[in-house]
């Protein structure tokens, strides 16, 4: 345990972290479940706006000057008198960043998507607030036009993080955002929680198996590294690349295990996870506690030899053992696991209730 946790402070009572057997055959997993198409199409839109109607938990007077440019822009869309009245008391308003994630398969104009809202000022909570309508744009510097709009009531998906919330269906696209192949080739980028050499190789093998009758067995897909797979489109498919890409993304029966899963119930303060949840090297500070996940290259015994053929890998089970020994509180456990996920150090799908 000590090789993974370099420094920690005992805090509170330990909660029960259950370990379940969720790992199974991956015949139901498709390529689109573990990878996305890398193109010039944005995979998320961004915006900045104001959440109004807060009950005294807004930014406060120190942030009122920062809201002025947004006020000038937004009052073109709303009743100026009412808007000025709402913003006058900054405790009722919070300045926020807004993110709308685009599915890997793209999305059409008119489609409604969830948006994530995060406070960037001094607000204590976004609970009960409503995002004033704002334009959503692509983060690329060469894309200037508005691709969507976002607005709606903010709902906290985690009461322990009151400065971040979700607006279900709060974003609407006004232009199609669709991936496409370029000059007869494309690259698949593995999702962070699935980015392993095993998965990349399995994706390449499945694609080569699918197109083998069209290429006389010649390989068209190569696992470049643990994060990407390069694909050459067969000549017979280059007249309709969109259909070919859709066909590839829909392929299942990958020769890998299902993606690891972690389930967090914030009400019962329990964490359920599969036995194969790996952690990337990282360091997290939570309150007075610092958790360091060591490099997988460290030997199993401090000072002992490293066997390159059998590298050690930090897992969530190791962390759970450390939590139990140190009697880490349930809230701190949940916060740390979420931070691991947010920094892509948790190699698993995270679901919260």
C-alpha positions in Angstrom: 0.0 0.0 0.0 2.7 2.4 0.9 4.2 2.4 -2.6 1.0 4.0 -3.9 0.3 6.4 -1.1 3.2 8.6 -0.2 1.5 10.9 2.3 -2.0 10.9 3.8 -3.7 12.2 7.0 -6.2 10.2 8.9 -9.6 11.8 8.7 -13.0 10.6 9.8 -14.7 7.2 9.7 -14.2 4.8 6.9 -17.1 3.9 4.6 -17.6 0.5 2.9 -16.3 0.3 -0.6 -17.8 -2.7 -2.3 -16.0 -4.7 -5.0 -18.2 -6.4 -7.6 -17.6 -8.7 -10.5 -18.7 -6.6 -13.4 -15.9 -7.6 -15.9 -17.4 -9.7 -18.7 -17.0 -10.5 -22.4 -16.9 -7.3 -24.6 -19.1 -8.6 -27.4 -21.6 -5.8 -26.7 -18.9 -3.1 -26.8 -18.6 -1.2 -30.1 -15.7 0.7 -31.4 -17.6 4.0 -30.9 -17.9 3.0 -27.2 -14.1 3.2 -26.8 -12.9 5.6 -29.4 -13.9 8.7 -31.4 -13.1 10.0 -34.8 -10.3 12.6 -34.8 -11.1 15.3 -37.3 -11.3 19.1 -37.5 -14.9 18.9 -36.2 -15.0 20.2 -32.6 -15.7 17.6 -29.9 -17.1 20.2 -27.5 -18.4 23.8 -27.6 -17.7 26.4 -25.0 -19.3 29.6 -23.7 -19.3 32.0 -20.8 -22.4 33.4 -19.2 -24.4 34.3 -16.1 -26.4 32.1 -13.8 -29.2 34.2 -12.2 -31.8 33.7 -9.4 -29.3 32.4 -6.8 -30.4 32.8 -3.1 -27.5 34.8 -1.8 -24.8 32.3 -3.0 -23.6 34.3 -6.0 -20.2 35.9 -6.7 -20.6 39.0 -4.6 -19.6 42.6 -5.3 -16.0 41.9 -6.1 -17.0 40.2 -9.3 -19.5 42.8 -10.5 -17.0 44.6 -12.8 -16.2 41.3 -14.6 -19.9 40.9 -15.5 -20.2 44.2 -17.2 -19.2 43.0 -20.7 -21.6 40.1 -20.4 -24.4 42.4 -19.3 -23.8 44.7 -22.4 -24.0 41.7 -24.7 -26.9 39.9 -23.1 -29.2 42.8 -22.7 -29.8 42.7 -26.4 -31.7 39.5 -25.9 -33.7 40.4 -22.7 -35.7 43.1 -21.0 -33.0 45.6 -20.1 -34.7 46.9 -16.9 -35.4 43.5 -15.5 -31.9 42.3 -16.4 -30.1 45.3 -14.7 -32.2 44.7 -11.6 -31.1 41.1 -11.4 -27.4 41.9 -11.8 -27.4 44.8 -9.4 -27.1 42.5 -6.5 -24.2 40.2 -7.5 -25.0 37.8 -4.7 -27.9 36.6 -6.8 -25.7 36.1 -9.9 -22.6 34.0 -10.8 -20.3 34.2 -13.8 -19.8 30.7 -15.2 -18.1 28.7 -18.0 -20.3 26.5 -20.0 -19.3 23.3 -21.9 -21.4 21.3 -24.4 -19.8 17.9 -25.3 -20.5 16.7 -28.8 -20.9 12.9 -29.2 -18.1 11.1 -31.1 -20.6 10.3 -33.9 -21.5 14.0 -34.3 -24.8 15.7 -33.9 -27.3 17.5 -36.2 -28.8 21.0 -36.1 -31.7 21.2 -33.7 -30.4 18.4 -31.5 -30.5 19.1 -27.8 -27.5 18.2 -25.6 -26.6 18.4 -21.9 -24.3 21.3 -20.9 -22.0 21.5 -17.9 -21.9 24.8 -16.0 -19.0 25.7 -13.7 -18.5 28.8 -11.5 -15.4 30.8 -12.2 -16.0 33.5 -9.7 -16.6 33.5 -6.0 -20.0 31.9 -5.9 -20.7 29.4 -3.1 -23.4 27.5 -4.9 -25.3 27.4 -8.3 -28.2 25.6 -6.8 -31.6 27.0 -7.9 -30.0 29.2 -10.6 -30.8 29.6 -14.2 -28.3 30.1 -17.0 -29.2 33.1 -19.2 -29.1 32.2 -22.9 -25.6 32.4 -24.3 -23.9 31.5 -27.6 -21.8 28.4 -27.8 -18.7 28.4 -30.1 -16.0 25.9 -31.0 -12.7 26.4 -29.1 -10.6 26.4 -32.3 -9.1 29.8 -33.2 -10.1 29.4 -36.8 -13.8 28.8 -36.0 -15.5 32.1 -35.1 -19.2 31.4 -35.9 -21.8 30.4 -33.4 -22.7 26.7 -33.5 -25.3 26.5 -30.7 -27.0 28.1 -27.8 -27.4 27.2 -24.1 -29.8 28.1 -21.3 -31.9 26.6 -18.6 -32.2 25.6 -15.0 -29.0 24.3 -13.3 -29.2 21.0 -11.4 -26.4 19.9 -9.1 -25.3 16.4 -10.0 -23.2 16.2 -6.8 -24.2 18.2 -3.6 -20.6 18.0 -2.5 -19.5 20.2 -5.4 -22.2 23.0 -5.4 -20.3 25.2 -7.9 -20.7 22.8 -10.8 -24.0 21.7 -12.3 -25.8 20.2 -15.3 -28.5 21.6 -17.5 -30.3 18.6 -19.1 -31.0 19.3 -22.7 -30.0 22.9 -22.2 -27.9 23.1 -25.3 -29.2 23.2 -28.8 -27.2 23.1 -32.0 -27.9 25.4 -34.9 -25.4 23.8 -37.3 -24.5 20.2 -38.0 -21.3 19.0 -36.4 -20.3 15.8 -38.1 -17.0 13.9 -38.3 -15.7 13.1 -41.7 -12.7 11.3 -43.3 -9.9 13.3 -44.9 -8.1 12.2 -48.1 -8.9 8.6 -47.8 -7.7 8.1 -44.2 -8.7 8.9 -40.6 -7.5 8.4 -37.1 -9.5 7.0 -34.2 -8.7 8.5 -30.8 -9.4 6.3 -27.8 -11.4 7.7 -24.9 -9.2 8.5 -21.9 -10.7 5.8 -19.7 -10.1 3.2 -22.5 -6.7 4.3 -23.7 -4.5 1.2 -23.5 -2.3 -0.6 -26.0 -4.5 -3.7 -25.6 -7.6 -1.7 -26.6 -5.9 0.1 -29.5 -4.6 -3.3 -30.8 -8.0 -4.9 -30.5 -9.7 -2.0 -32.4 -7.1 -2.3 -35.2 -7.5 -6.1 -35.4 -11.3 -5.8 -35.5 -11.1 -3.3 -38.4 -8.6 -5.4 -40.4 -10.8 -8.5 -39.9 -13.9 -6.6 -41.2 -12.2 -5.2 -44.4 -10.1 -8.3 -45.1 -12.4 -9.5 -47.9 -12.1 -6.1 -49.6 -8.3 -5.8 -49.3 -7.3 -9.5 -49.8 -6.0 -9.6 -46.2 -3.9 -6.4 -46.4 -4.0 -4.5 -43.1 -5.5 -1.0 -43.2 -5.6 -0.2 -39.5 -2.5 0.2 -37.3 -2.4 0.8 -33.5 -0.1 3.9 -33.4 0.1 3.9 -29.6 -2.1 3.4 -26.6 -4.3 6.4 -27.6 -4.8 6.2 -31.4 -5.5 3.9 -34.4 -4.7 5.0 -37.9 -7.0 3.7 -40.7 -6.5 3.8 -44.5 -9.8 3.7 -46.3 -9.9 0.9 -48.9 -10.1 2.1 -52.5 -13.5 0.4 -53.0 -14.9 2.5 -50.1 -13.5 5.9 -50.9 -16.5 6.9 -53.0 -18.7 6.9 -49.8 -16.4 7.5 -46.9 -19.2 8.6 -44.5 -20.9 5.2 -44.7 -17.6 3.4 -44.3 -16.7 5.4 -41.1 -20.1 4.8 -39.7 -19.7 1.1 -40.4 -16.3 1.0 -38.6 -17.6 2.9 -35.6 -20.5 0.4 -35.2 -18.3 -2.7 -35.2 -18.5 -4.8 -32.1 -17.0 -8.0 -30.8 -13.8 -6.5 -29.8 -11.3 -8.8 -28.2 -11.0 -7.0 -24.9 -12.8 -6.9 -21.6 -15.6 -4.4 -21.1 -14.4 -1.0 -19.9 -14.0 -1.0 -16.1 -16.8 0.7 -14.2 -17.1 2.7 -11.0 -20.4 3.4 -9.4 -20.8 6.1 -6.7 -24.0 6.6 -4.7 -23.7 10.0 -3.0 -26.7 9.4 -0.7 -25.5 6.1 0.8 -21.8 7.2 0.3 -20.8 4.0 -1.2 -18.4 3.2 -4.1 -18.8 0.1 -6.2 -16.1 -0.8 -8.7 -14.8 -3.7 -10.9 -11.7 -5.6 -10.0 -9.8 -4.2 -13.0 -9.8 -0.4 -12.4 -6.3 0.9 -13.0 -4.9 4.3 -12.0 -2.4 6.5 -13.9 0.5 8.1 -12.0 -0.8 11.3 -10.4 -0.9 13.4 -7.2 -4.1 14.8 -5.6 -4.4 17.1 -2.6 -7.7 17.0 -0.7 -7.8 19.2 2.3 -4.9 18.3 4.5 -4.4 15.0 2.8 -2.1 14.3 -0.2 -2.4 11.1 -2.3 0.3 10.2 -4.7 -0.2 7.4 -7.2 3.3 6.1 -8.0 4.6 5.3 -11.5 3.8 1.7 -12.7 7.5 1.2 -13.2 8.1 1.0 -9.4 9.0 -2.5 -8.1 6.5 -4.4 -6.0 9.0 -4.4 -3.1 10.7 -1.1 -2.4 14.3 -1.3 -3.4 13.7 -4.5 -5.3 14.3 -5.2 -9.1 11.9 -4.1 -11.7 10.7 -6.9 -14.1 9.9 -5.2 -17.5 7.8 -8.2 -18.5 5.5 -7.8 -15.5 5.2 -4.1 -14.7 3.2 -3.2 -11.6 0.1 -1.0 -12.0 -1.7 1.0 -9.4 -5.4 0.0 -9.0 -8.4 1.4 -7.3 -8.3 -1.7 -5.0 -4.8 -0.5 -3.8 -6.3 2.9 -3.0 -9.3 1.4 -1.3 -6.9 -0.6 0.9 -5.1 2.6 1.8 -8.5 4.4 2.5 -9.5 1.6 5.0 -6.1 1.6 6.8 -6.1 5.4 7.1 -9.9 5.6 7.9 -10.5 8.2 5.2 -14.0 9.7 5.4 -16.7 8.8 2.9 -16.9 12.3 1.5 -13.1 12.5 1.0 -13.1 9.1 -0.7 -15.8 10.2 -3.2 -14.1 13.5 -3.9 -10.7 11.8 -4.5 -12.2 9.2 -6.9 -14.0 12.0 -8.8 -10.8 14.0 -9.1 -9.0 10.9 -10.4 -11.8 10.6 -13.1 -11.8 14.3 -14.0 -8.0 14.2 -14.6 -8.3 11.0 -16.6 -6.2 9.1 -14.1 -9.1 6.7 -13.4 -9.2 4.2 -16.2 -12.9 3.4 -15.9 -16.4 4.7 -16.7 -17.8 6.7 -13.7 -21.5 6.7 -13.0 -23.0 8.7 -10.1 -26.4 8.6 -8.4 
